[in-house]
Amino acid sequence: MPRTIRRRPAPALVALLVATTALLAACGGGDDAADEGTAAAPAAEDGTVTVTHAYGETEVAVGPERVVSLDTQWTDVLLALDAPPAGYAADPTLEGGTYPWRGAGLGASEPIDVGRGASLSIPYEAVAALQPDLIVVSFGVQSESDYERLSAIAPTIPLLGDEEVDAWQDMAEVAGRVLGDEEAAADLVADAEAEAAAVREALPGLEGATVALANYVPGDAIYVVADPDDGSSTLFSQLGLEITPTILDRADGATGRVELSLENLDLLDSDVLVLFTNGADPGDIPGYANLPAVRSGAVATLDYADVTGLNTPTPLSIPWSLERIRPALEAAAGGGG
């Protein structure tokens, strides 16, 4: 089956998780994106900041009081900065519509029904009803017309860069400037990155090892993150891991995720395999038992919430995700920890 690279996938798809359809969706952090202009300029004398993004620029008044988040990463960044949104996109796949690492942080926030699968869409009327003074959305905006329609409700920050998933560090930098607390944002980034640094120090055998983050859709194919600059690669890069070269070769420099037919399963020849199976048994795939990571025990088979925390990593999901992939990391590193 020829490769498929998807840019700007629908939110449920880019989450590299949706069981009923197909796909899901190392950034170096905020500095790289800032160098490319995908960041917030310093506050102007009139108390505004200008955020550069995929569709141009948005001027935002510093200290918005009612932020509506239609993006998992943005919601977590706001929570981590003690600025919970007035409304947030609920995930209908999960009981309660939210992720376990958030705890009760969204108790006072209004969940927004964004649908699921083929019916997933931006609920413009529900967003407008919350009377936001800022909307953050990332890849949920599929076109400039979507962005303009949201911008007619309130200033809107869509995807910051050109990748399918923004690095959460870039979001934190922008959030710090928009909220008027750059120091808190910098501390947040430092603390979260220290989590990965501690694992890397404890498991030096990971240095230079390869990794594949994959979504197995039974009866269809396997979709694998194939972009070192994508936000979903950030954590793995900080651990000293690299995307397996066979996947990079198949992607051929394109941005996004690569589609592998089950006949090409041998391309998953990574040292670490992180796999979402949509409830299926990967052992039923011919050749699965012969994969290097399977033979060494360096496989993390995750559920929907767990893999969301890796595919769209955030300062809140990183500790949760690291705990769940730690056994696979230790196996690949030759023990330790």
ABEGO torsion letter per residue (X at the ends): XBBBBBBGBBAAAAAGABAABBBBXXBAEAAAAAAAGBBBBBBBAAGBBBBBBAAEBBBBBBGBABBBBABAAAAAAAAAAGBBBABBBBBAABBGGBBAAAEAAAAABBBBBAEBEAABBBBAAAAAAAGBABBBAEAABABAAAAAAAAAABBBBBBABABABBBAAAAAAAAAAAAGBAAAAAAAAAAAAAAAAAAAAABAAABGBBBBBBBBBBGBBBBBBABAABAAAAAAAAAGBBBBAAAAAAAGGBBEBBBBBAAAAAABABABBBBBAGGBBAAABBGAAABAAAAAGABBBBBAAAAAAAABBBAAAAAAAAAAAAAAAAAAAGEEX
